[in-house]
Amino acid sequence: MDFISEELQQYIDKHSMEESDLLKALDRETHQKVLLPRMLSGSYQGRLLSLLSKMMMPKKILEVGTYTGYATLCLAEGLAKGGSIDTIDHNEELVDMQRRYFDQSPYGNQIVQHLGDAKDILKTLSGPYDMVFLDADKENYPLYFDLIIEKLTTGGILLSDNVLWSGKVLSSATDEATTALQAYNQKINSDARVETIILPVRDGLTITRKR
């Protein structure tokens, strides 16, 4: 779903920070070789993730949903010295591609890959995390929030992607992903432990701060 015109988006892209050559290569290879390349965060959202991370200077980041690792590398740009990222994905076919790009970056030894079911892996990670990026299966967003919130530091930030779901959150659609996202958006906006705002960035990005 496009919230603004293509021409205005081009203007925004032209007057925003540019992604690195490594990220350009990862974007290109993802579109050439991987299914559903629209899942990639892309340059504009990636620069936003990078800037938020640099503002936070997190010691530990958690990412739920690695895909090809584009957002992982963007978030890594703001890591505090000696910081690390735990990133979780279930697709074993992408692990080698992720690692190849991670190791070409300055952050390769700071990124820890976890392969498997996020619901199970999250229970084994203790944190605490200063920043979390949630971009996995939408059906489990409410559950992931419950598993993540206690691992998030006070003042920590949870970023949730695709929360507008191409506008379907406004519809009466009954598919599992849409109903889960509707429930998630209501859940985090009414939870007294956090304060939250939705940005109309790409498919909707929520910024949630733990009080």
N, C-alpha and C positions, 0 to 999 in steps of 0.2 A: 504494500500500500504506500503510495507517494503522498506525503503531507504537503509538499511544496512542488512547484513546477520544476521540470528538468533544467530549465535555464537558470533558475535561482539556485538550484543545487550545484550547478557547474560554477556559478559565481562563488558560492560558499567554499567549494573545494579549492578554487583558485586562490582564495584569500585565507586559507587555513594552512597549518603546518603540513609539510609533505612527508609521506612515509619513506622509510629507508629503502635502499636498493634490495636488501635482503627480503624485506616484506613485499616489495614489488614482485620479486621472483617467486615467493611463496604464493602470492595471490595468483600469479600467472599459472604456476604448476597445478594449483588447486582447481582452477577453471579448466585446465587441459585434461586432468587425469582423475579427478575425484567426483563422485556423484553429489548432487545437490550443492553446487558451489555457492549458491545464494546464502548458505549457512555461514559463510565467511563473514567476519565482522566488517572487513573492508577499510579503506583508507580513512574516511571521515570518522566513523565510530572508533576505529583503532587509535586515531590521534586523541580523541576524547578520553578513551581509556588510559592512554599513556599520560595525558595531562593530569587526570584525576589521581593516578598512581604517584606521579611526581609531587603533587600537592600533599598527598598523605605520607609519602616516604615509608611505606609499610615494611615491617621486618618479616612478616609472613603473609603470603597471599594463598588463598584457596580458589581453585577454578573447578567448577563442575561442568564438564563438557569441553574437551580439548579441541575436537575436530582436527584440523591440520596444524593447529598451534599458532595461528596468526594473533589472536587476542592474547595468548600466553606471552608472546614476545613483546606485545605492546605494554602489557601490565608490568613486565619485568623491567622496563625502562625506568620505573620509579622506585625500584627496590632500594631499601636502605643498605648500607654497606654490610655485607655478610648475610643479607636476607635471602629468603628462599620462597619458591612456589611449589605447592602440591597441586597437580592437575590430574583430573580423573576423566577417563573415557572408556567406553566398552568396546570400541572398534579396534581389534587387534591388527587389522590391515593397515591402519594409519600410524602405528607406533613408530615404525622405522622412518617414515617421512617426517614425522614430528621431531624425532631425535636428530635427524640430519640437519634440519634447520636450527634447532636449538643449539647444536654444537658449532654451527657457523656464526652464532651470535656471541656477544660477550657474556651471556648469562647461562651457558650450557650447564655448568656445574652447580647452578642454583635452582634448576628446574627438575623436580622429581615427578616422574610419570607413574600413574597408578592405573592399571588395566583391570576392568571388571565392572560389577554392578555398583553404581554410586551409593545406593542405599546401604550396601554392606560395607563399602570402603569408608564412608563417612563415619561410621560407628567406630572405626579403628584409629581415626585421626584425632589427636587431642588438641591441636592448635597451641595457644590461642592465635586467631587470625585477625589482622588489622584490616584486611580487605578481602572480599569474596566476590567472585564473578560467577553468576548462575546462568548457564546457557546450555541446558541439557533437555531431556525429554519433558515436555510441558506438563504431561499428565501427573508428574510427581513433584511439581514445584511446591505445593503446600507441605508435603512430607519433607522435602529438602529443607525448607525453612525451619521446620521443627528440629531437624538434625543439626542445622548450622548455627542457629541463634545463640546457643549457649557456648559455642566455640568462638564467637565474635567478641572482640574486645570492646569495652565501653568507649564510645566514640568511633568505633570501627564502622566501615561502610560495606554494605551489601548492594551489588549491582545486579539487576535482574533483566535479562534480555527477552525480547519478543513478547512483551506483556500486552501489546495491543492486538497482536495476532491478525494482522491485515484488516483490522477493524471488526473482526468477528466477535470481539468481546461485547459489542453493542447489539449483536444479533440474538435470536432465540435458538441458535444452533445448539444441538444436543450432543455433538461429538465430544469425546472424552477430553481432548486437549483444550477446547474452548471453555468447557464448563470448569475445568481445573484452573485455567488462567483467571476466569471470572472469580472463582473462589479465592485464589491466591491474592489477587488485587484487593479484594475486600479484607482478607485476613491480615495482610501486612499494614493496611491503612487503619485498622482498628486495634492493632496490638499496642498496648501502652508502653511496651519496652522499646519501641522504635518510632522514628518520625520518617515520613516517606513522601516522595514526589515522583510523578511520572513525567518523563521528557518525551516529546514526540520525535525522537531520533530514530531514523530508519523504522523498525517495526515496534518501537516503544521500548524505552530503557528506564527502569525505575532505579532511583538512588534512595537507599534506605540507610539511615544512621541509627546505630544503637545508642540509646540514652545512657 
